[in-house]
């Protein structure tokens, strides 16, 4: 919800309604009035704030989880995805991301190679090894060049999205690779 409120200067009626929905649903979860299945539905129903000049963006029924400890990088990637109508959930840590993926089963995970307790490559391997999450598409934001030795451990079905001049193309290729259009 912090990403939703970040930089907000004027609260329109739609935003106020979204905040009321969020707070009442969160209240139900905290008071254990919601089941585990409801949490997945809740995470997919959270509002997505589109850029002010893009009010014609239609939110798609796809949830992408971004795992990135660097807030600036996370904001840049999330802004690109949200501008295309994709709801994005952000996690700063690998263990929280793993827990969230198990509970909500996002449609795609994009993670930085450099995380915390475990690396992005380890996270990709963990996600790919568990029956609950193995079908979730995974993309890595590498911190080194494409041929770095550590990337040999990345599951073959994973995509690689390089930061830099070809970021948009790599992101579009990864979304197309996993049929998330």
C-alpha positions, 0 to 999 in steps of 0.5 A: 500500500505504501507504493500506492500512496507514494507521491500522492498529492490529491486524493480523488474519490476513487483513491479514497474508495480504494483506501477504504476497501484496503483498510476494511479488508486488512482489518478482516485479515488481522482479526482472522475473519479471512481464510488463506484462500481469501488472502490470495484473492485480496492481494489480487484485488488491491488497487493499482495507481496508474500514472496521472497522464495514463488514466486509460490504462486497464488493469489486467488480472495478472499479479507480478511480484518484484523482489528487490532490496533497492527501492529506486530500482524497485520503483523503476521496474514497478513503474514500467509494469504499472504503466502497462496495467500490471499490478505489482507487489514489492518485497524487499527480502528473499524470505518474505518473497518466498513466503508470499509466493507460497501464499498468493502464487503470483503470475510472475516473479521478477527478482534481483540477483543480489538479495539478502539471506539467499541470492536471486538465483537461489530464490529462482531454484527454490521457487522452481523446486517446490510443487506449490510454486514450480509453475510460477514464471521467474525472471532475474535482474542480474547484477553482472553480465549475462555469462557470469558463472553464478547464472549457470545455476539459474533454472533454464526456464527463467528469463533474464532482464538486464538493467540498462538501455535494453531493459524495456525490450528484455522486460517485454521479451520476458512477459512474452516468453511466459505469455503474460500479455 
